[in-house]
Amino acid sequence: MGPADRLDWSERLKLSGLAALSALMGLLAGVDPVVAIAVAIGCAFVLIAFADLGLAVAVFACEPLGVGVEEANAAKAMVVILALAWLGYVFVRQNEHANFATQFPAMAWVMTGFAAWVLLSLVWAENLAATYSNFARLIAGFVVFFCVFAAVRNLDRAMLLAAAFVAGAVGAAAWGLVGGVSEPDTAGRLVGGSSSPDQLALTLVTGVALAWGIAVSARRSPLLQVGASAAGAFCLAALFMTTSRGGLIALAAMLVAAVFIAGRWRPAVIVAGVTVVLAGVFYFSALAPPEARERVQQLTQDRNRQAEGRTTIWTVGWRIVEANPVIGVGAGNFRHVTRHYLVEPGVVARSDQIITLRQDAHNTYLALLAEEGIVGFALFMALLLFCLWAALRAAANFARDGNVPGEALARALAIALVALLAASFFLDEQLNKQLWFLLALGPAFLWVSRQAGDERRLA
């Protein structure tokens, strides 16, 4: 028997595995077709993740905001798969250039310090389960961050992930428009499945900025330009429909920041900004339902201020900060300890937000100060500001090298990050996957800009 006739056991094992999987899928289809479809999609994602990490990250980004418990569990499973694929991509394949810790060791230590501080807060936290949950979600955010950085190896991949994020924002809004489940108190406001209107607004406002960057960058693809422009317009319209005051403030901050960040596109951005403002005024004055118009116009003062639950939450939250300025009350413990700070000097009009509803801080920065203290706040803010700086530095590098598409995309990312930081004043988003996705694009773009510049100088 010659070598060609010998049994290839590896191939046989692959075929046997496929046969077993096919049999399992057939059995599941007979029992529950929905489960069979979910398993098939999961298997496909596993194959994609281990074959092409960047494509898997793009698929993950396209997944809309959580539309139910099952989908939330699926997102957790996707994070685990991405973590395993990242470990294989960086260490097994020895792609050290894709390791964030190798390229930016100082920031890697900052992230390690923040994670260690969150875990250490178990020592003084009142609710240990909440701290464990917070730590687990933080690690999931780190996985997204590291995978996004590893996936962006060139400008094409940067464009792919930006487009995937925009597609996810469009998908979340579309899900809400076709009848996604909403909470009773969000009646009349657009929601993205099980997310709140404010959470959807945060994703949409950043989607508008990235869509602009893609439209400007895709000069050689008119179809992509049209698609990105349409996606940006859709995100803007959906943002208005969320009636999120935090989202509208973030949009205003984004428009102001864009004037300073846009560079060579400043005149066009000013015209676009005026157009957006006029469109918003027209929508809320002529098209929006009365309750949406009233919500946007109220100034949260006097009687309106008393009805604003967020004011009570922030008042009590600041009391927590004053009582525990250095170490905080423990990660994830904001809602569990606020009742201890309710009966103190100072008027709070909505005690139900503390006693009955046990709301989150509705402010990322206040939540950080209250839960992790000044130490955790400083570490987290160092990472946020570094990622924003990295996007701006990448734009400068691309501009110096005459890379117009790269410059446009990097400037759009910086504008999106400003909008995200502004929106975070109204949401506790430190564990949001969109936050970690966008933050990772900053250093990833910076790495790509440096590599492109080195290649250009060597050519």
N, C-alpha and C positions, 0 to 999 in steps of 0.2 A: 504494500500500500504506500503510495507516494505522499509527499507532503500536502499536495493539493487535495488528496482524498481524506486527509485526517479530519477528525471532528473538530470544529471550531466551537469549543465549549462556551466561550463568551457570547458568541452570536446565538447559540442555542439558549443560553440563559436569558438573553434579551427577548427572544421570540417567546420563550416560556412565560416570561413576565408579562409581555403584551397579551398573550392568550389568557392568562389568569385575570388580568385587569379587564379584558373584554368580557370574560365570563361574569366577573363581579358587576360590571356595568349593566349587563343584561339582566342579572338577578335584581339589582336595585331598580331598574326601569320597570320590572314587573311588580315590585312592591310599592315604590313611590317614585314616579317620574321626576318630580321636583328635586328630590335628593340625588337622583342619578345625574341630573343636569349640573347640580352644584358640585358633585364629585368630579365630573368631567371637566368643568371649568377650573377646579382646583388643581387637577392633574396637569392641565394645559399650562397653568401659571407656574407650577413647579418646573416643568420642562423649559419654559421661557426664562425663568429666573436663573437656572444653572447654565443655560446656553448663552444668554445675553442679559447681563444685569441691568444695563441701561434701558432696554426695552421693557423689562419687568417693572422698573421704577416708573416708567412712563405709564404703564397699565395701572399701577397703583395710584398714580396721580389722577388718572381719569376717573377713578372710582368716586362717585359723588359723595357729598356729605351724608352721614349715616341716615338711612331711610328705615331703620328698624333694628331690633335686637339681633336678628339673624345676620344682617349685613354688618353690624358692629363686630360680631364674633368672626365673621369672614375677614374683616379688616385686620383683626388681631392675628389670625392665621397667616395672612399675607405678610405681616411684619416679621413673624417667625421665619417664614420661608426666605424673605429678603435677607434676614440676618445670617442664615446659613449660607446663602448664595454669596453674600459679601465676604464672609470668612474664607470661602473657597477661592473667590476672585482675588483677594488681596494676599492671602498667606499661602494657600496651596499652589496657586499659579504664580506666586511671588511678584505680584504687581504692586510693588512698594510705592510707586508713584501715585497710585490711587488711594493711598492710606492718608487720611487727613492728619493723623498724628505725626507722620513723617514729614509732611509738607509744612504744617503749622504747629509745631510742638508746644509753643507757649499757650495757644488757645486750647489745645488738647488737654493740657494740664488744668486750664480754667474749667473746662467741662468736667474733668475728673473731680476737681475740687467741689464743684457745685453738686454733683451726684453724691459725693461722700458727705457733704454737709446735709443734704436731704436725708440720707440714711442715718446720719448721726442724730438728727432731730427726733428719732425714736426715743431717745433718752428722756426728753422732756415733753413729748407730745401727749395729749390727753387721749386721743383716739389712735391707737397703733394701727388698726386696720386701714384707716384713711391714709396714714403715712406710707404704709406698704403699697397701697394702691397708687398713690402719687409717685412713688419711686419706680414702680413697674411701668407706669405710663411715661415717665421721664426717660427710662431706658428705651422704650419703644420710639420716642422722639429722637433719641440719639441714633438709633438704628436707621431711621429715615434720613437723618442728617448725613451720616457716613455713607449710606448707599447713594444718595444724590450726588455727593462729592465724587465718589468713585465712578459714577455713571457718566459724568460730564468730562470726557476726554478731548473733545474738540468742539468747535462752534456749532457743527451740525447737531451734535448731541445736546448742546445747550438749547438750541432752537427746539429740538424735539421735546425736551422736558418742559420748557416754557409753554409750548403748544398743548402739551398734555394737561398742565395745570389749568389753562384757560378752558380746555374741553371739560375738565372736571367741574369748573364753575358753571359753565353752560348747562352741563348735565344736572347739577344740583337744582338750578333755577327751573329747568324744564320739568324736572320731577315734581316740583311744587306746583307748577302751572297746570299739569295734567291731573292733579288731585292727590298729591302727597299728603300724608297725615299731618295735621297740625294740632297744637295745643289749643284749648278753648279760649285762652286769653290772647291768642294771636289772630282772632277772627278778622278777616279783611286784609291781612298782611301776608305777603308772600313768604313762604318758608321752604327750606330745602329738606323735605322729608321730615325726620324727627329733630332736625336742628332748629334753633330759634331764628327768627328773622334777623336778629343782630349778628348771629354767627354767619348766616348766609351773606349778609351785607359785607362782612369783612372779606370773605372770599371773592365776592363780586367786584369790590372796589380794586383789589389787587389784580383781578383778572382784566379789568379795563386797562390798567397800565401795561401789563404784559402783552395784551393784544395789540396795543399801539406799537410796542417795540417790535413785535413779530411783523406787523404790517409794514413798518419802515425797513426792517432788515431783509425781508423777502423780495428784494428788487428783481430777482431773476425768475420769480414765480408769481405771475399775476393772479393765478387761482388762489394761492396761499394768501396773498395780500387781501384779496376780496373776502376770503373766509375769515381771516383775522379781524378785518374791519367789521364784518357782520357780527362776529362773536363779541367784539368790544361794544358795539351798539346794543346788542342783546343784553350783555351784562349791565350796562348803564341803565337800560329800561327796567330790568329786573331789580336793580338797586333801588330805584325810585319806588317800585312796588312793594319793597320790604317795609317802607315807611320807617326805616331805622334812623333815628336822629344821630346815633353814633356813626352809622355808615355815611350819612350825609356830611357830618363834620370831617370824617376821614377823607371823603371825596374833596372837600374844600381844602384840606391840608395838602392833599396830593396835587391839586391844581396849582397851589401856591409854590410847592416844592418843585413842581415841573418847570416853572418859569426860571428857576435858578439852576436846575440840573440839566435841562434839555440841551444846553450847548448850542450847536449850529442849527438845531431845530426850534429854537426859542420863538421866533415869529409865528411859526405854524402852531406851536403849542399854545401861544396866547390866543390865537384865533379859535383853536379847538376848545380852550377853556371857556371863552366867552360863549361859544355855542352850547357847551354843556350847561352853563349857568342859565342861559335863556331857555333851554329845553326843560330844565328842572322847574323853573318858574312857570312855564306854560303847563307842564304836567300837573303841578299841585294847584294851580289856579283854575284850570279848565277841565282836566281829565280825571284827577284823583277823586275818590269817594269822599264825602264830607268828613268821615271820621279820620281818614288819613290826613286831610288838610288841617283839621283841628289839632291832630297829634304833632305835626311838624311846626305849627305856628305857636303852640303854647310855650311859655318862657320859664316854666317851673319856678315861679315865684308866688309868694303869698299862698292862696288856696291851691294853685297848681303844684307848688313846691311841697305842700303837705301831702298831696296825693302821690307824689313821686317816691316810689319805694327805694330807688337807688340812693336817694339822699340819706335816708335812714341807714342803709347798709354802709355807706361811706363814713358817716358820722361814727358809728360803732366800730368800724374797721380802724379808723384813726385812733380811737381809744386803745385798741389792741396794740397798735404800733407804739404809742406813748408808754404803755405799760411794759412792753417787751421789745425795746428798740434794737438790741444787738442780736439776739438769737431767735426771736419770734416765738410762736406757739407751736411750731411743728408743721411740717409739710402736710398739706391737705386738711388741716384742722380748722380752717377759718370758720366754716359753717357750724362746727361742733363747739366752738368756744364763745361765739358772739353773745350767747345768752348771758354769760358771766359779766358782760360789759354793758348791758342794756340799762340797768338801773344805776345811773351815775348822773352828775350834774350835766345839764344840757337837754334840750328838747328833741325828742325823736317822735315823728308822727305816725310811722308805719311799723309798730313793733311786731305786727304779724309777719313781716319779712324775716324777722329774727327767730321768733318763738315757733310759729306754725310752719312757715315755708322753708326756713333754714337756707337762705339763699347764699350763693357764692359771692365773692367780693365785687363782681361786675367791674373790675379794674385790675389788669394784670400787675401793675406796679404796686398798688395797694396790697394785693394778695401776696406778692413777694415780700414786701416789708413786714406784713403781719405774720406770715407763716415762717419765712426763713430769716427774718431780721435783716439788719444792714449787711451782714456778711453774705448771705445768699443773694440779696438784691444786687450788691456790687459785682459778684461773680457773673450773675445772669446778664446784667447790663453791659458788662465788659464784652461778653460774647455778642450781644445784639449790636453794639456800636462797632465792633470789629467787622461783622458781616456787612453792615452798611458801608463802612470805610472800604472794604474789599471790593464791593460793587462799584463805588466811585473811582477807586484806583484802577480797576479793570477798564472802566470807560476811558480814563486818561491814557492808559497803555494802548488801547485799541486806536484812540484818536491820534496818538503819536506815530503809530505804525500805518496810518491811513486805512485801517480796517473799519469801514463805515458800518457794515451789518453788525459787527461785534460791538462797536461803540453804541449803536442805537439800542441793542438788546441790553447791554450793561446799564445804560442810563435808565431804561424802562424798569429794570429790576430795582435800581436805587429808588426810583419814584414809588414803586410798589411797596418797598420796605418802609418808606416814610408813611405811606397810607396805612400800612399794617401797624406801625408803632402808634399812630394817632388813634386808630380804631381800638387798640388795646387799652385805651383809657376807659372804655365802656364795656369791656369783656375780660374775663379771666381766661386768657388764651395761652398760658405758658406751656400747656401740654397738648395744644392743638397740632395736628399733623401738618396743616397748611403752614403754620408758623415755622416749623423745623424744615419743611421743604424749601420755603423761600429763603430762609437764613442760609442754608447750605449752598444755594446757588451763588451767593456772594463770593465766598472763597473759591468756589469751583470756577467761576468766571475769571477770577484773578489768576488762578493757575493756568487757565487756557490762554489768557492774554500774554502771560509771561512766556509760555511755550511758543505761541505764534510769533512773538517778537524775537525770540532766540532763533527760530527757524528762518525768519526773514533776514536776520543779520548774517546767518551762516550761508544763505543762498548766494 
